[in-house]
Amino acid sequence: MLIVVLAALLVACSQGLSGTWSDSMGMVSYTFASDGKVTVEMLGKSQQTHYTRDGDTLKVQVPDSNGEALEFTVNQDGSLQGPMGVRLQKQEK
């Protein structure tokens, strides 16, 4: 029983992402840190913001907005499905 509880806690605590995801054309990338920070790079510009994850739903705060967020779905294969059909794949190191 204790092992099951510890395993559940480990899964609950590991909800953050870590690594870089980008689109197939390389025009946009999101580099996630497990502490809730994300760096978004698009068209040669970089901006840091925050994200939250609740299960398969990932919300990236839009910088300089009144709490607006872009919503992504974490797919079973690890890719991220975003607004307007944007699909991001995790990049290997």
C-alpha positions in Angstrom: 0.0 0.0 0.0 2.8 2.4 0.9 4.5 1.8 -2.4 1.3 2.6 -4.3 0.9 5.9 -2.4 4.6 6.9 -3.0 4.2 6.1 -6.7 1.1 8.3 -7.0 2.9 11.1 -5.2 5.9 10.8 -7.6 3.6 11.0 -10.6 1.7 14.0 -9.2 4.9 15.9 -8.5 6.4 15.3 -11.9 3.7 17.2 -13.8 6.2 19.9 -15.1 7.8 19.6 -18.5 11.5 19.8 -19.2 13.0 20.2 -22.7 12.4 22.0 -26.0 9.4 21.4 -28.3 9.3 23.0 -31.7 7.1 23.0 -34.8 8.0 21.1 -38.0 9.3 24.2 -39.8 11.4 25.4 -36.9 9.7 28.7 -36.7 8.7 28.5 -33.1 10.1 26.7 -30.1 9.1 26.4 -26.4 11.8 25.5 -23.9 10.1 24.3 -20.7 11.8 24.1 -17.3 10.3 21.9 -14.5 9.9 25.0 -12.3 7.0 26.4 -14.4 9.1 28.7 -16.6 9.1 28.6 -20.4 11.1 30.4 -23.0 9.3 31.0 -26.3 11.4 31.7 -29.4 9.7 32.9 -32.5 11.1 34.6 -35.6 14.4 35.4 -33.9 12.9 36.8 -30.7 12.9 35.2 -27.3 10.5 35.8 -24.4 10.2 34.1 -21.0 6.8 33.4 -19.4 5.2 30.8 -17.2 3.1 27.7 -17.7 0.9 25.4 -15.7 0.0 21.8 -16.3 -3.1 19.9 -15.2 -3.0 16.4 -16.5 -2.9 16.5 -20.3 -3.7 20.3 -20.4 -0.8 22.7 -20.6 -1.4 26.5 -20.3 1.3 28.9 -21.4 0.7 32.5 -20.2 0.7 35.1 -23.0 3.4 37.7 -22.0 2.1 41.2 -21.3 -1.6 40.1 -21.2 -4.3 40.2 -18.6 -3.9 36.5 -17.7 -4.5 35.2 -21.2 -3.0 31.7 -21.9 -2.4 29.5 -24.9 -3.8 26.0 -24.3 -2.0 22.9 -25.4 -2.9 19.2 -25.1 -0.1 16.8 -24.2 -0.5 13.9 -26.5 0.3 10.3 -25.7 3.4 10.4 -27.9 4.7 13.4 -26.0 3.9 16.0 -28.7 1.9 19.1 -27.9 -1.2 20.0 -29.8 -1.9 23.7 -29.7 -4.2 26.4 -31.0 -4.9 26.6 -34.8 -3.5 23.1 -35.4 0.0 23.9 -34.2 1.8 20.6 -33.3 5.1 20.7 -31.4 7.5 17.8 -31.2 10.1 17.4 -28.5 13.6 18.0 -29.7 16.4 15.5 -28.9 19.5 16.9 -27.4 
